[in-house]
Amino acid sequence: MSSSSGSQQQVRVKVLFFAQARELAGVSESELLLPARLASNDLKGRLISEFHLSLIGGVFVVALNESFVEEDTHLELRESDEIAVIPPLSGGAFSGQVLVSFRMCYE
Amino acid sequence: MDTYQDLVGLESNVLNINDIIQSVTSASCGAVSTFIGTTRDNFEDKKVIKLEYEAYKPMALKQMRAVCSKIRSQWSVEKIAIYHRLGEVPVKEASIVIAISSPHRQESLLAVQYAIDAVKTSVPIWKKEIYAGHRPQWKENKECAWSTNDVNTIDKQTEDFDMGGNSHIDHDYGVSPSDEHLKINPDEIQIKADDAEIKRRIEAFISLKKNSDTSYKPYIHKTGSRNNDVENTEVCARVNCIYRRLEDSKSHIKVGRVYNQWSHQSTQSSLPIKSKDKTSNHTTALEERLCASEQFLGINKPVPKDVYERIKKIEDRLLHLECISPEYKFMWKRSTQINVDTDDESNEKEDDSKDDSDYATNSDNTTNKKRIYSTDSEDRYAKKVKR
């Protein structure tokens, strides 16, 4: 799991869930013991398996201490860091009206 | 008061649009551009009862401030206000209000457009739609970079912003549109029309179908509850109607008949049962019933000796009568009295059959007729009477 070679130091982080992820995990907040150094993709894998997020698959991003984590980055976690599972956003307004497939056809 | 002010907020109460606009208005600004996002009460014909917004609050506020600073890095605007509603939001109420003031309108207009886009793609806020009769659904902004739809397949330039064309994509489509959609050959697209036109066509089709349905109505006359067919409860579908006679028509409705060239009846000569005694292999009771049927149907004597041929003749006669007046088939069944107000040739047939009634062993004509045209229960009753 951990790609780091040297220290296998573990840290306890806080995990927040929102929207669909919150409903799948069944909690809005939890804790997780993670290697201090790990790849962002490994982190996503751990979150999916630990919190039953397979239904939304990889369709979420992770925020670390209120900042989006880019894909394929290596993370250095500290004790009490805050990780958030962010499903696709839907802030703003409107209910959609047009099907995607229709939109394709217009152009 | 600071001239360059960023006002961001997440509100659980109704967004006061006037106050927000007021807060960005300044004497040095010639323009205040606003964007007010409300929600329609329907999504793909599903009635939206209410919406629920939730946010990762501290990060959402942080991201909203980041949007403000990005606006300032691109346009010369004075005050920016971005307010988003959270919690339960009734339909038609504003869920987001953006107001930006600038000395010239061009800047604030562009800035507002950028702001709503940026909010949709970078501020952690989620919307759940609760429908009437459908399960609730978490929405996805199609602009969101990691939504289940490939954001790149949609050309943002084609979005009709003010028309509210920002579509949220339904999770339930399952299959996400992949790159293939981009490579559609334009020649293969059969329908090229905008929303309004497609909607108009669908509605025109529906109304056409509805109207064409009325063309059947003249032929069917609904009967009142008086004629409710309570006896026929074993059938799964019942329609209470009778056929109405068309003008200048001998027949009341068109009846299709299939003339089988070959059937068990046409090859019955080879049946072993026929080789039995032709005259006495049925009982007198059966003979009596056959005679009564023939008499009632107006089948002339002499009748064939073979009982199967006799039944076939009766069946043919019934088919013929059904063919010329199909409506009476059901009327006989429903009525307990035979002599209902028939005004057609079947009445004449009945009169004819009465004339040569000498063959009937049972003199009570009514009982015989009942036996032929009655329901099962009456039939059983008739048999009892006979014994």
Interface residues (C-beta under 8 A of the other chain):
Chain A: L16 F18 A19 Q20 V59 F60 V61 A63 E66 S67 F68 A84 I86 P87 P88 L89 S90 G91 G92 A93 F94 S95 G96 Q97 V98 L99 V100 S101 F102 R103 M104 C105 Y106 E107
Chain B: I36 G37 T38 T39 R40 N42 F43 E44 V48 Y53 E54 A55 Y56 P58 M59 A60 K62 H84 A94 S95 I96 I116 V119 K120 T121 S122 V123 P124 I125 W126 K127 K128 E129 W138 K139 E140 N141 K142 C144 W146 S147 T148 N149 T153 I154 D155 T158 G164 G165 N166 S167 H168 I169 D170 H171 Y173 P177 H181 L182 I184 I189 I191 K192 D194 D195 I198
